[in-house]
Amino acid sequence: MPFKPIHFIAAEIEVEFDTSPRYEKKPHCPARFHWEGETYEITTCLSEWHDYDRRGKMAHNMRPSHAAAAARRGSWGVGRYYFRVRVQTGQVFDLYYDRAPGDAEDRKGRWILFREMRAEG
């Protein structure tokens, strides 16, 4: 079923897992997320994908052969893991985990509620 974006959000969120991811920088779909004082229970993960593109200054700091390999498998702190989820209210959202570290003190990355989606048709 195709979806189209209806509301751009781009807000940092906190997520919870019922089972912790095996690798912190390669998470699976969370069980719930918190946004604007509300808890959203994820009832279905509709799809997931990853994007290992290098952005900004990092897009030009590798030799082309190394950049091609990194685009396929990722490199430390680069890339995003996307999840399209349905929550208990029936709403559909795209969220992602951004692997980029915030700074030397915060190397974990962050979760972003990207947008709300609606089924087409």
MOPAC internal coordinates of N, CA, C and O (Angstrom, degrees):
PM7 1SCF
backbone

  N    0.0000 0     0.00 0     0.00 0    0    0    0
  C    1.4482 1     0.00 0     0.00 0    1    0    0
  C    1.5285 1   108.52 1     0.00 0    2    1    0
  O    1.2310 1   119.79 1   -57.36 1    3    2    1
  N    1.3115 1   118.01 1   122.64 1    3    2    1
  C    1.4679 1   120.61 1   178.58 1    5    3    2
  C    1.5410 1   111.70 1   -75.02 1    6    5    3
  O    1.2310 1   121.72 1   -34.57 1    7    6    5
  N    1.3087 1   114.31 1   145.43 1    7    6    5
  C    1.4627 1   121.76 1   178.31 1    9    7    6
  C    1.5144 1   108.97 1  -122.99 1   10    9    7
  O    1.2310 1   121.07 1   -24.83 1   11   10    9
  N    1.3300 1   115.57 1   155.17 1   11   10    9
  C    1.4644 1   120.37 1   173.64 1   13   11   10
  C    1.5214 1   108.58 1  -131.33 1   14   13   11
  O    1.2310 1   120.48 1   -32.30 1   15   14   13
  N    1.3342 1   116.69 1   147.70 1   15   14   13
  C    1.4654 1   119.56 1   179.89 1   17   15   14
  C    1.5265 1   110.97 1   -70.10 1   18   17   15
  O    1.2310 1   121.25 1   -40.68 1   19   18   17
  N    1.3307 1   115.21 1   139.32 1   19   18   17
  C    1.4650 1   119.43 1   176.85 1   21   19   18
  C    1.5232 1   112.83 1  -121.39 1   22   21   19
  O    1.2310 1   120.56 1   164.59 1   23   22   21
  N    1.3445 1   116.54 1   -15.41 1   23   22   21
  C    1.4553 1   119.44 1  -177.00 1   25   23   22
  C    1.5275 1   108.53 1  -153.62 1   26   25   23
  O    1.2310 1   120.06 1   -64.70 1   27   26   25
  N    1.3211 1   117.48 1   115.30 1   27   26   25
  C    1.4638 1   122.35 1   176.31 1   29   27   26
  C    1.5183 1   108.17 1   -82.53 1   30   29   27
  O    1.2310 1   120.16 1   -50.70 1   31   30   29
  N    1.3393 1   117.29 1   129.30 1   31   30   29
  C    1.4618 1   120.91 1  -175.03 1   33   31   30
  C    1.5305 1   111.56 1  -115.81 1   34   33   31
  O    1.2310 1   119.79 1   121.43 1   35   34   33
  N    1.3243 1   118.00 1   -58.57 1   35   34   33
  C    1.4745 1   123.81 1   178.88 1   37   35   34
  C    1.5274 1   112.78 1    51.46 1   38   37   35
  O    1.2310 1   120.62 1  -128.29 1   39   38   37
  N    1.3359 1   116.42 1    51.71 1   39   38   37
  C    1.4656 1   121.43 1   179.60 1   41   39   38
  C    1.5224 1   110.16 1  -114.87 1   42   41   39
  O    1.2310 1   120.80 1   -41.22 1   43   42   41
  N    1.3181 1   116.07 1   138.78 1   43   42   41
  C    1.4584 1   119.39 1   175.09 1   45   43   42
  C    1.5223 1   108.98 1   -69.57 1   46   45   43
  O    1.2310 1   120.77 1   -43.21 1   47   46   45
  N    1.3325 1   116.13 1   136.79 1   47   46   45
  C    1.4586 1   121.40 1  -178.02 1   49   47   46
  C    1.5227 1   110.34 1  -130.86 1   50   49   47
  O    1.2310 1   121.62 1   -15.25 1   51   50   49
  N    1.3100 1   114.50 1   164.75 1   51   50   49
  C    1.4635 1   121.75 1   172.21 1   53   51   50
  C    1.5208 1   106.84 1  -104.68 1   54   53   51
  O    1.2310 1   120.22 1   -43.30 1   55   54   53
  N    1.3319 1   117.19 1   136.70 1   55   54   53
  C    1.4574 1   121.25 1   178.92 1   57   55   54
  C    1.5254 1   109.85 1  -118.65 1   58   57   55
  O    1.2310 1   121.29 1   -19.31 1   59   58   57
  N    1.3371 1   115.14 1   160.69 1   59   58   57
  C    1.4625 1   121.87 1   175.17 1   61   59   58
  C    1.5181 1   108.35 1  -131.75 1   62   61   59
  O    1.2310 1   121.23 1   -33.09 1   63   62   61
  N    1.3205 1   115.26 1   146.91 1   63   62   61
  C    1.4591 1   122.42 1   177.45 1   65   63   62
  C    1.5207 1   108.78 1  -116.86 1   66   65   63
  O    1.2310 1   120.40 1   -34.55 1   67   66   65
  N    1.3327 1   116.83 1   145.45 1   67   66   65
  C    1.4615 1   119.40 1   170.19 1   69   67   66
  C    1.5246 1   109.57 1   -76.70 1   70   69   67
  O    1.2310 1   120.68 1   145.60 1   71   70   69
  N    1.3343 1   116.30 1   -34.40 1   71   70   69
  C    1.4569 1   123.17 1   174.99 1   73   71   70
  C    1.5290 1   107.29 1  -126.59 1   74   73   71
  O    1.2310 1   120.09 1   -58.03 1   75   74   73
  N    1.3082 1   117.43 1   121.97 1   75   74   73
  C    1.4687 1   120.88 1  -177.82 1   77   75   74
  C    1.5264 1   111.08 1   -60.12 1   78   77   75
  O    1.2310 1   120.36 1   -37.15 1   79   78   77
  N    1.3332 1   116.92 1   142.85 1   79   78   77
  C    1.4645 1   119.93 1   176.62 1   81   79   78
  C    1.5292 1   110.44 1   -61.47 1   82   81   79
  O    1.2310 1   120.95 1   -35.09 1   83   82   81
  N    1.3142 1   115.80 1   144.91 1   83   82   81
  C    1.4641 1   120.60 1   178.81 1   85   83   82
  C    1.5294 1   110.27 1   -63.84 1   86   85   83
  O    1.2310 1   120.84 1   138.92 1   87   86   85
  N    1.3324 1   115.99 1   -41.08 1   87   86   85
  C    1.4613 1   121.94 1   178.17 1   89   87   86
  C    1.5191 1   108.41 1  -120.54 1   90   89   87
  O    1.2310 1   120.57 1   -54.65 1   91   90   89
  N    1.3102 1   116.52 1   125.35 1   91   90   89
  C    1.4587 1   121.51 1  -175.95 1   93   91   90
  C    1.5276 1   112.82 1   -58.27 1   94   93   91
  O    1.2310 1   119.89 1   141.79 1   95   94   93
  N    1.3354 1   117.82 1   -38.21 1   95   94   93
  C    1.4601 1   121.75 1  -176.75 1   97   95   94
  C    1.5323 1   112.74 1   -87.31 1   98   97   95
  O    1.2310 1   119.70 1  -177.21 1   99   98   97
  N    1.3477 1   118.17 1     2.79 1   99   98   97
  C    1.4666 1   122.60 1   176.57 1  101   99   98
  C    1.5274 1   108.60 1  -134.32 1  102  101   99
  O    1.2310 1   120.35 1  -111.56 1  103  102  101
  N    1.3216 1   116.93 1    68.44 1  103  102  101
  C    1.4669 1   119.63 1  -173.57 1  105  103  102
  C    1.5274 1   112.96 1   -77.26 1  106  105  103
  O    1.2310 1   121.76 1   -23.09 1  107  106  105
  N    1.3280 1   114.24 1   156.91 1  107  106  105
  C    1.4529 1   120.32 1   169.01 1  109  107  106
  C    1.5356 1   107.20 1   -93.78 1  110  109  107
  O    1.2310 1   120.78 1     0.89 1  111  110  109
  N    1.3056 1   116.11 1  -179.11 1  111  110  109
  C    1.4693 1   120.75 1  -177.95 1  113  111  110
  C    1.5296 1   110.21 1   -64.52 1  114  113  111
  O    1.2310 1   119.84 1   -48.22 1  115  114  113
  N    1.3208 1   117.91 1   131.78 1  115  114  113
  C    1.4669 1   120.14 1   178.03 1  117  115  114
  C    1.5293 1   111.65 1   -71.60 1  118  117  115
  O    1.2310 1   120.74 1   -12.15 1  119  118  117
  N    1.3197 1   116.19 1   167.85 1  119  118  117
  C    1.4671 1   122.45 1   179.00 1  121  119  118
  C    1.5221 1   112.08 1   -88.35 1  122  121  119
  O    1.2310 1   120.90 1   153.65 1  123  122  121
  N    1.3247 1   115.89 1   -26.35 1  123  122  121
  C    1.4746 1   120.57 1  -178.16 1  125  123  122
  C    1.5189 1   109.29 1  -162.45 1  126  125  123
  O    1.2310 1   121.45 1   -17.17 1  127  126  125
  N    1.3447 1   114.83 1   162.83 1  127  126  125
  C    1.4570 1   119.74 1   173.74 1  129  127  126
  C    1.5154 1   109.51 1  -142.07 1  130  129  127
  O    1.2310 1   121.58 1   -20.97 1  131  130  129
  N    1.3207 1   114.59 1   159.03 1  131  130  129
  C    1.4715 1   122.05 1  -178.64 1  133  131  130
  C    1.5215 1   107.95 1  -115.83 1  134  133  131
  O    1.2310 1   121.53 1   -50.80 1  135  134  133
  N    1.3375 1   114.68 1   129.20 1  135  134  133
  C    1.4615 1   120.55 1  -179.40 1  137  135  134
  C    1.5188 1   108.71 1  -148.60 1  138  137  135
  O    1.2310 1   120.80 1   -51.35 1  139  138  137
  N    1.3200 1   116.07 1   128.65 1  139  138  137
  C    1.4665 1   124.38 1   178.37 1  141  139  138
  C    1.5288 1   112.08 1    49.36 1  142  141  139
  O    1.2310 1   121.14 1  -133.84 1  143  142  141
  N    1.3451 1   115.43 1    46.16 1  143  142  141
  C    1.4564 1   120.83 1   175.61 1  145  143  142
  C    1.5186 1   115.16 1    78.70 1  146  145  143
  O    1.2310 1   119.55 1  -178.85 1  147  146  145
  N    1.3103 1   118.47 1     1.15 1  147  146  145
  C    1.4686 1   122.49 1   179.82 1  149  147  146
  C    1.5208 1   110.11 1  -111.49 1  150  149  147
  O    1.2310 1   120.96 1   -30.07 1  151  150  149
  N    1.3266 1   115.77 1   149.93 1  151  150  149
  C    1.4609 1   121.63 1   173.17 1  153  151  150
  C    1.5120 1   108.24 1  -105.55 1  154  153  151
  O    1.2310 1   120.59 1   -51.73 1  155  154  153
  N    1.3290 1   116.48 1   128.27 1  155  154  153
  C    1.4568 1   123.46 1   179.87 1  157  155  154
  C    1.5240 1   108.51 1  -110.96 1  158  157  155
  O    1.2310 1   120.41 1   -65.39 1  159  158  157
  N    1.3335 1   116.83 1   114.61 1  159  158  157
  C    1.4564 1   122.33 1   177.23 1  161  159  158
  C    1.5236 1   108.42 1   -82.19 1  162  161  159
  O    1.2310 1   120.59 1   -54.35 1  163  162  161
  N    1.3058 1   116.49 1   125.65 1  163  162  161
  C    1.4631 1   120.92 1   178.69 1  165  163  162
  C    1.5228 1   107.83 1   -83.02 1  166  165  163
  O    1.2310 1   120.83 1   -61.99 1  167  166  165
  N    1.3280 1   116.02 1   118.01 1  167  166  165
  C    1.4616 1   120.64 1  -179.05 1  169  167  166
  C    1.5228 1   111.97 1   -93.50 1  170  169  167
  O    1.2310 1   120.36 1   150.13 1  171  170  169
  N    1.3512 1   116.91 1   -29.87 1  171  170  169
  C    1.4631 1   121.24 1  -178.57 1  173  171  170
  C    1.5225 1   109.92 1  -147.20 1  174  173  171
  O    1.2310 1   120.87 1   -45.92 1  175  174  173
  N    1.3134 1   115.94 1   134.08 1  175  174  173
  C    1.4627 1   120.75 1   168.53 1  177  175  174
  C    1.5288 1   105.39 1   -93.39 1  178  177  175
  O    1.2310 1   120.36 1   -70.86 1  179  178  177
  N    1.3253 1   116.93 1   109.14 1  179  178  177
  C    1.4607 1   122.09 1  -175.39 1  181  179  178
  C    1.5191 1   112.56 1   -77.27 1  182  181  179
  O    1.2310 1   120.67 1   144.36 1  183  182  181
  N    1.3369 1   116.32 1   -35.64 1  183  182  181
  C    1.4606 1   120.61 1   176.91 1  185  183  182
  C    1.5164 1   108.73 1  -165.06 1  186  185  183
  O    1.2310 1   121.53 1   -17.17 1  187  186  185
  N    1.3198 1   114.67 1   162.83 1  187  186  185
  C    1.4637 1   120.55 1   175.12 1  189  187  186
  C    1.5174 1   108.45 1  -148.51 1  190  189  187
  O    1.2310 1   121.53 1   -29.64 1  191  190  189
  N    1.3281 1   114.68 1   150.36 1  191  190  189
  C    1.4588 1   121.39 1   179.41 1  193  191  190
  C    1.5160 1   108.25 1  -157.72 1  194  193  191
  O    1.2310 1   120.68 1   -13.50 1  195  194  193
  N    1.3153 1   116.30 1   166.50 1  195  194  193
  C    1.4535 1   119.62 1   178.27 1  197  195  194
  C    1.5252 1   109.26 1  -129.55 1  198  197  195
  O    1.2310 1   121.90 1   -21.54 1  199  198  197
  N    1.3045 1   113.97 1   158.46 1  199  198  197
  C    1.4632 1   122.71 1  -179.99 1  201  199  198
  C    1.5243 1   106.46 1  -137.36 1  202  201  199
  O    1.2310 1   120.75 1   -66.98 1  203  202  201
  N    1.3306 1   116.17 1   113.02 1  203  202  201
  C    1.4611 1   120.74 1  -179.12 1  205  203  202
  C    1.5222 1   112.44 1  -101.48 1  206  205  203
  O    1.2310 1   119.88 1  -160.70 1  207  206  205
  N    1.3311 1   117.83 1    19.30 1  207  206  205
  C    1.4628 1   120.34 1   178.70 1  209  207  206
  C    1.5199 1   110.35 1   -62.68 1  210  209  207
  O    1.2310 1   121.63 1   -38.86 1  211  210  209
  N    1.3011 1   114.48 1   141.14 1  211  210  209
  C    1.4600 1   121.30 1   175.58 1  213  211  210
  C    1.5288 1   107.69 1   -87.41 1  214  213  211
  O    1.2310 1   120.07 1   -45.24 1  215  214  213
  N    1.3122 1   117.47 1   134.76 1  215  214  213
  C    1.4537 1   121.87 1  -175.97 1  217  215  214
  C    1.5325 1   110.62 1  -115.78 1  218  217  215
  O    1.2310 1   121.51 1   -22.90 1  219  218  217
  N    1.3304 1   114.72 1   157.10 1  219  218  217
  C    1.4640 1   120.41 1   176.10 1  221  219  218
  C    1.5125 1   112.28 1    61.99 1  222  221  219
  O    1.2310 1   120.90 1    40.51 1  223  222  221
  N    1.3477 1   115.88 1  -139.49 1  223  222  221
  C    1.4679 1   121.78 1  -178.94 1  225  223  222
  C    1.5261 1   111.65 1   -60.22 1  226  225  223
  O    1.2310 1   120.50 1   148.56 1  227  226  225
  N    1.3199 1   116.64 1   -31.44 1  227  226  225
  C    1.4636 1   120.37 1  -177.42 1  229  227  226
  C    1.5283 1   112.11 1   -67.92 1  230  229  227
  O    1.2310 1   119.82 1   162.58 1  231  230  229
  N    1.3214 1   117.94 1   -17.42 1  231  230  229
  C    1.4645 1   121.01 1  -179.28 1  233  231  230
  C    1.5250 1   111.86 1   -67.98 1  234  233  231
  O    1.2310 1   120.15 1   162.47 1  235  234  233
  N    1.3148 1   117.31 1   -17.53 1  235  234  233
  C    1.4634 1   120.42 1  -174.86 1  237  235  234
  C    1.5291 1   113.83 1  -121.77 1  238  237  235
  O    1.2310 1   119.76 1  -164.46 1  239  238  237
  N    1.3247 1   118.07 1    15.54 1  239  238  237
  C    1.4606 1   118.77 1  -174.95 1  241  239  238
  C    1.5342 1   114.12 1  -103.62 1  242  241  239
  O    1.2310 1   119.85 1  -160.60 1  243  242  241
  N    1.3359 1   117.89 1    19.40 1  243  242  241
  C    1.4602 1   121.51 1   178.52 1  245  243  242
  C    1.5187 1   110.92 1  -133.86 1  246  245  243
  O    1.2310 1   121.41 1   -26.59 1  247  246  245
  N    1.3191 1   114.90 1   153.41 1  247  246  245
  C    1.4563 1   118.60 1   171.10 1  249  247  246
  C    1.5213 1   108.39 1   -66.60 1  250  249  247
  O    1.2310 1   119.64 1   -31.23 1  251  250  249
  N    1.3268 1   118.29 1   148.77 1  251  250  249
  C    1.4716 1   120.48 1  -177.35 1  253  251  250
  C    1.5269 1   114.56 1   -54.11 1  254  253  251
  O    1.2310 1   119.45 1   140.87 1  255  254  253
  N    1.3164 1   118.66 1   -39.13 1  255  254  253
  C    1.4740 1   120.12 1  -179.62 1  257  255  254
  C    1.5307 1   111.06 1   -65.57 1  258  257  255
  O    1.2310 1   120.39 1   140.37 1  259  258  257
  N    1.3253 1   116.87 1   -39.63 1  259  258  257
  C    1.4637 1   119.91 1   177.75 1  261  259  258
  C    1.5279 1   111.19 1   -71.54 1  262  261  259
  O    1.2310 1   120.36 1   143.25 1  263  262  261
  N    1.3205 1   116.91 1   -36.75 1  263  262  261
  C    1.4682 1   120.78 1   179.03 1  265  263  262
  C    1.5207 1   110.90 1   -63.80 1  266  265  263
  O    1.2310 1   119.98 1   142.28 1  267  266  265
  N    1.3303 1   117.64 1   -37.72 1  267  266  265
  C    1.4653 1   121.01 1   178.95 1  269  267  266
  C    1.5248 1   110.77 1   -64.32 1  270  269  267
  O    1.2310 1   120.08 1   137.03 1  271  270  269
  N    1.3292 1   117.45 1   -42.97 1  271  270  269
  C    1.4674 1   120.83 1   178.08 1  273  271  270
  C    1.5239 1   110.62 1   -66.08 1  274  273  271
  O    1.2310 1   120.00 1   138.35 1  275  274  273
  N    1.3224 1   117.61 1   -41.65 1  275  274  273
  C    1.4641 1   121.30 1   179.69 1  277  275  274
  C    1.5254 1   111.15 1   -64.77 1  278  277  275
  O    1.2310 1   119.77 1   146.53 1  279  278  277
  N    1.3256 1   118.04 1   -33.47 1  279  278  277
  C    1.4717 1   121.45 1   178.96 1  281  279  278
  C    1.5272 1   110.87 1   -66.48 1  282  281  279
  O    1.2310 1   120.32 1   151.76 1  283  282  281
  N    1.3408 1   117.00 1   -28.24 1  283  282  281
  C    1.4653 1   120.55 1   179.45 1  285  283  282
  C    1.5223 1   112.64 1   -82.00 1  286  285  283
  O    1.2310 1   119.83 1   139.57 1  287  286  285
  N    1.3212 1   117.93 1   -40.43 1  287  286  285
  C    1.4631 1   119.84 1  -172.69 1  289  287  286
  C    1.5244 1   114.63 1  -119.24 1  290  289  287
  O    1.2310 1   120.59 1   172.01 1  291  290  289
  N    1.3279 1   116.48 1    -7.99 1  291  290  289
  C    1.4554 1   120.59 1   179.38 1  293  291  290
  C    1.5131 1   112.20 1    86.33 1  294  293  291
  O    1.2310 1   120.75 1   -15.33 1  295  294  293
  N    1.2929 1   116.17 1   164.67 1  295  294  293
  C    1.4541 1   122.70 1   172.88 1  297  295  294
  C    1.5212 1   106.87 1  -140.61 1  298  297  295
  O    1.2310 1   120.77 1   -14.22 1  299  298  297
  N    1.3144 1   116.13 1   165.78 1  299  298  297
  C    1.4501 1   119.97 1  -171.54 1  301  299  298
  C    1.5339 1   111.63 1   -54.43 1  302  301  299
  O    1.2310 1   120.58 1   -50.84 1  303  302  301
  N    1.3227 1   116.49 1   129.16 1  303  302  301
  C    1.4492 1   121.86 1   174.44 1  305  303  302
  C    1.5127 1   115.14 1    74.37 1  306  305  303
  O    1.2310 1   119.64 1  -171.51 1  307  306  305
  N    1.3311 1   118.28 1     8.49 1  307  306  305
  C    1.4582 1   121.25 1  -178.06 1  309  307  306
  C    1.5185 1   108.66 1  -120.78 1  310  309  307
  O    1.2310 1   120.56 1   -47.72 1  311  310  309
  N    1.3039 1   116.54 1   132.28 1  311  310  309
  C    1.4519 1   120.65 1   174.08 1  313  311  310
  C    1.5158 1   113.82 1   116.42 1  314  313  311
  O    1.2310 1   122.54 1   -11.02 1  315  314  313
  N    1.3162 1   112.73 1   168.98 1  315  314  313
  C    1.4624 1   121.02 1  -179.61 1  317  315  314
  C    1.5217 1   109.40 1  -138.31 1  318  317  315
  O    1.2310 1   121.16 1   -36.37 1  319  318  317
  N    1.3327 1   115.38 1   143.63 1  319  318  317
  C    1.4558 1   122.82 1   174.04 1  321  319  318
  C    1.5226 1   107.53 1  -109.49 1  322  321  319
  O    1.2310 1   120.74 1   -63.58 1  323  322  321
  N    1.3158 1   116.19 1   116.42 1  323  322  321
  C    1.4662 1   122.67 1  -176.04 1  325  323  322
  C    1.5241 1   111.09 1  -100.25 1  326  325  323
  O    1.2310 1   121.15 1   -33.01 1  327  326  325
  N    1.3328 1   115.40 1   146.99 1  327  326  325
  C    1.4554 1   122.42 1   177.05 1  329  327  326
  C    1.5318 1   108.69 1  -139.67 1  330  329  327
  O    1.2310 1   120.65 1   -51.30 1  331  330  329
  N    1.3161 1   116.37 1   128.70 1  331  330  329
  C    1.4672 1   121.28 1   171.10 1  333  331  330
  C    1.5126 1   105.87 1  -100.88 1  334  333  331
  O    1.2310 1   120.93 1   -60.45 1  335  334  333
  N    1.3332 1   115.82 1   119.55 1  335  334  333
  C    1.4642 1   120.47 1  -172.08 1  337  335  334
  C    1.5258 1   111.46 1  -128.26 1  338  337  335
  O    1.2310 1   121.95 1   -29.00 1  339  338  337
  N    1.3293 1   113.86 1   151.00 1  339  338  337
  C    1.4680 1   121.03 1   170.19 1  341  339  338
  C    1.5239 1   106.06 1  -106.00 1  342  341  339
  O    1.2310 1   120.70 1   -43.80 1  343  342  341
  N    1.3362 1   116.26 1   136.20 1  343  342  341
  C    1.4659 1   121.45 1  -179.31 1  345  343  342
  C    1.5202 1   110.08 1  -107.90 1  346  345  343
  O    1.2310 1   120.62 1    -5.63 1  347  346  345
  N    1.3389 1   116.41 1   174.37 1  347  346  345
  C    1.4639 1   122.46 1  -173.62 1  349  347  346
  C    1.5287 1   112.96 1   -59.04 1  350  349  347
  O    1.2310 1   119.28 1   157.17 1  351  350  349
  N    1.3113 1   118.98 1   -22.83 1  351  350  349
  C    1.4635 1   122.06 1   179.57 1  353  351  350
  C    1.5339 1   112.08 1   -82.54 1  354  353  351
  O    1.2310 1   120.46 1   172.10 1  355  354  353
  N    1.3396 1   116.72 1    -7.90 1  355  354  353
  C    1.4610 1   121.69 1  -175.67 1  357  355  354
  C    1.5188 1   113.06 1    93.41 1  358  357  355
  O    1.2310 1   119.92 1   170.37 1  359  358  357
  N    1.3209 1   117.76 1    -9.63 1  359  358  357
  C    1.4607 1   121.30 1   178.79 1  361  359  358
  C    1.5309 1   109.93 1   -68.90 1  362  361  359
  O    1.2310 1   121.22 1   -27.75 1  363  362  361
  N    1.3375 1   115.27 1   152.25 1  363  362  361
  C    1.4551 1   121.78 1   177.38 1  365  363  362
  C    1.5270 1   107.85 1  -117.65 1  366  365  363
  O    1.2310 1   121.20 1   -49.24 1  367  366  365
  N    1.3364 1   115.31 1   130.76 1  367  366  365
  C    1.4536 1   121.45 1  -179.04 1  369  367  366
  C    1.5220 1   110.24 1  -128.99 1  370  369  367
  O    1.2310 1   120.91 1   -28.23 1  371  370  369
  N    1.3229 1   115.87 1   151.77 1  371  370  369
  C    1.4566 1   122.36 1   165.77 1  373  371  370
  C    1.5213 1   106.36 1  -103.26 1  374  373  371
  O    1.2310 1   120.51 1   -50.21 1  375  374  373
  N    1.3263 1   116.63 1   129.79 1  375  374  373
  C    1.4507 1   121.17 1   173.92 1  377  375  374
  C    1.5189 1   107.77 1  -132.41 1  378  377  375
  O    1.2310 1   120.65 1   -19.51 1  379  378  377
  N    1.3198 1   116.37 1   160.49 1  379  378  377
  C    1.4615 1   118.53 1   178.54 1  381  379  378
  C    1.5180 1   111.39 1  -147.78 1  382  381  379
  O    1.2310 1   122.59 1   -24.18 1  383  382  381
  N    1.3350 1   112.64 1   155.82 1  383  382  381
  C    1.4496 1   121.28 1   172.56 1  385  383  382
  C    1.5143 1   107.00 1  -102.37 1  386  385  383
  O    1.2310 1   120.27 1   -60.62 1  387  386  385
  N    1.3203 1   117.10 1   119.38 1  387  386  385
  C    1.4628 1   123.10 1   178.43 1  389  387  386
  C    1.5195 1   107.34 1   -93.84 1  390  389  387
  O    1.2310 1   120.68 1   -64.85 1  391  390  389
  N    1.3283 1   116.30 1   115.15 1  391  390  389
  C    1.4620 1   121.91 1  -176.06 1  393  391  390
  C    1.5213 1   114.04 1   -72.41 1  394  393  391
  O    1.2310 1   119.68 1   168.43 1  395  394  393
  N    1.3179 1   118.22 1   -11.57 1  395  394  393
  C    1.4665 1   121.12 1  -176.57 1  397  395  394
  C    1.5274 1   110.43 1   -65.96 1  398  397  395
  O    1.2310 1   120.08 1   -48.19 1  399  398  397
  N    1.3343 1   117.46 1   131.81 1  399  398  397
  C    1.4605 1   119.42 1   176.91 1  401  399  398
  C    1.5234 1   110.46 1   -70.73 1  402  401  399
  O    1.2310 1   120.98 1   -32.71 1  403  402  401
  N    1.3365 1   115.74 1   147.29 1  403  402  401
  C    1.4605 1   119.95 1   177.97 1  405  403  402
  C    1.5214 1   110.96 1   -68.52 1  406  405  403
  O    1.2310 1   120.49 1   131.13 1  407  406  405
  N    1.3250 1   116.67 1   -48.87 1  407  406  405
  C    1.4629 1   123.29 1   178.06 1  409  407  406
  C    1.5280 1   107.43 1  -167.04 1  410  409  407
  O    1.2310 1   120.10 1     9.74 1  411  410  409
  N    1.3210 1   117.42 1  -170.26 1  411  410  409
  C    1.4644 1   120.82 1  -177.85 1  413  411  410
  C    1.5254 1   112.20 1   -62.78 1  414  413  411
  O    1.2310 1   120.16 1   152.77 1  415  414  413
  N    1.3153 1   117.29 1   -27.23 1  415  414  413
  C    1.4648 1   121.61 1   179.93 1  417  415  414
  C    1.5279 1   112.24 1   -85.12 1  418  417  415
  O    1.2310 1   120.10 1   155.61 1  419  418  417
  N    1.3196 1   117.41 1   -24.39 1  419  418  417
  C    1.4680 1   122.26 1  -176.79 1  421  419  418
  C    1.5222 1   108.56 1  -125.30 1  422  421  419
  O    1.2310 1   120.34 1   -87.05 1  423  422  421
  N    1.3153 1   116.96 1    92.95 1  423  422  421
  C    1.4579 1   121.54 1  -175.11 1  425  423  422
  C    1.5200 1   112.61 1  -102.82 1  426  425  423
  O    1.2310 1   119.52 1  -171.99 1  427  426  425
  N    1.3174 1   118.51 1     8.01 1  427  426  425
  C    1.4542 1   121.25 1  -172.31 1  429  427  426
  C    1.5221 1   115.28 1   -85.17 1  430  429  427
  O    1.2310 1   118.32 1   158.53 1  431  430  429
  N    1.2947 1   120.80 1   -21.47 1  431  430  429
  C    1.4541 1   121.66 1  -172.33 1  433  431  430
  C    1.5238 1   109.75 1    90.27 1  434  433  431
  O    1.2310 1   120.80 1     6.11 1  435  434  433
  N    1.3364 1   116.08 1  -173.89 1  435  434  433
  C    1.4727 1   118.48 1  -176.54 1  437  435  434
  C    1.5207 1   110.35 1  -153.66 1  438  437  435
  O    1.2310 1   121.56 1   -21.85 1  439  438  437
  N    1.3232 1   114.62 1   158.15 1  439  438  437
  C    1.4597 1   122.15 1   177.68 1  441  439  438
  C    1.5255 1   109.19 1  -100.04 1  442  441  439
  O    1.2310 1   121.00 1   -41.23 1  443  442  441
  N    1.3310 1   115.69 1   138.77 1  443  442  441
  C    1.4629 1   122.10 1  -178.36 1  445  443  442
  C    1.5325 1   109.24 1  -127.56 1  446  445  443
  O    1.2310 1   120.78 1   -49.22 1  447  446  445
  N    1.3264 1   116.11 1   130.78 1  447  446  445
  C    1.4589 1   121.18 1   168.90 1  449  447  446
  C    1.5223 1   105.54 1   -85.75 1  450  449  447
  O    1.2310 1   120.96 1   -72.68 1  451  450  449
  N    1.3191 1   115.77 1   107.32 1  451  450  449
  C    1.4599 1   122.65 1  -168.77 1  453  451  450
  C    1.5269 1   112.48 1   -79.45 1  454  453  451
  O    1.2310 1   120.73 1   124.02 1  455  454  453
  N    1.3510 1   116.20 1   -55.98 1  455  454  453
  C    1.4694 1   119.08 1  -175.13 1  457  455  454
  C    1.5187 1   110.66 1  -163.58 1  458  457  455
  O    1.2310 1   121.63 1   -20.58 1  459  458  457
  N    1.3260 1   114.49 1   159.42 1  459  458  457
  C    1.4660 1   121.15 1   172.24 1  461  459  458
  C    1.5242 1   107.72 1   -96.08 1  462  461  459
  O    1.2310 1   120.97 1   -38.48 1  463  462  461
  N    1.3222 1   115.75 1   141.52 1  463  462  461
  C    1.4606 1   122.11 1  -175.64 1  465  463  462
  C    1.5280 1   110.15 1  -118.48 1  466  465  463
  O    1.2310 1   120.93 1   -18.87 1  467  466  465
  N    1.3337 1   115.82 1   161.13 1  467  466  465
  C    1.4742 1   121.82 1   174.81 1  469  467  466
  C    1.5145 1   107.85 1  -138.66 1  470  469  467
  O    1.2310 1   120.82 1   -38.96 1  471  470  469
  N    1.3198 1   116.04 1   141.04 1  471  470  469
  C    1.4755 1   120.18 1   177.24 1  473  471  470
  C    1.5081 1   109.20 1   -66.41 1  474  473  471
  O    1.2310 1   121.03 1   -42.35 1  475  474  473
  N    1.3379 1   115.64 1   137.65 1  475  474  473
  C    1.4597 1   120.68 1   175.99 1  477  475  474
  C    1.5187 1   108.95 1   -83.93 1  478  477  475
  O    1.2310 1   121.54 1   -30.94 1  479  478  477
  N    1.3176 1   114.66 1   149.06 1  479  478  477
  C    1.4603 1   118.08 1   173.25 1  481  479  478
  C    1.4580 1   116.52 1   106.91 1  482  481  479
  O    1.2310 1   120.10 1   180.00 1  483  482  481

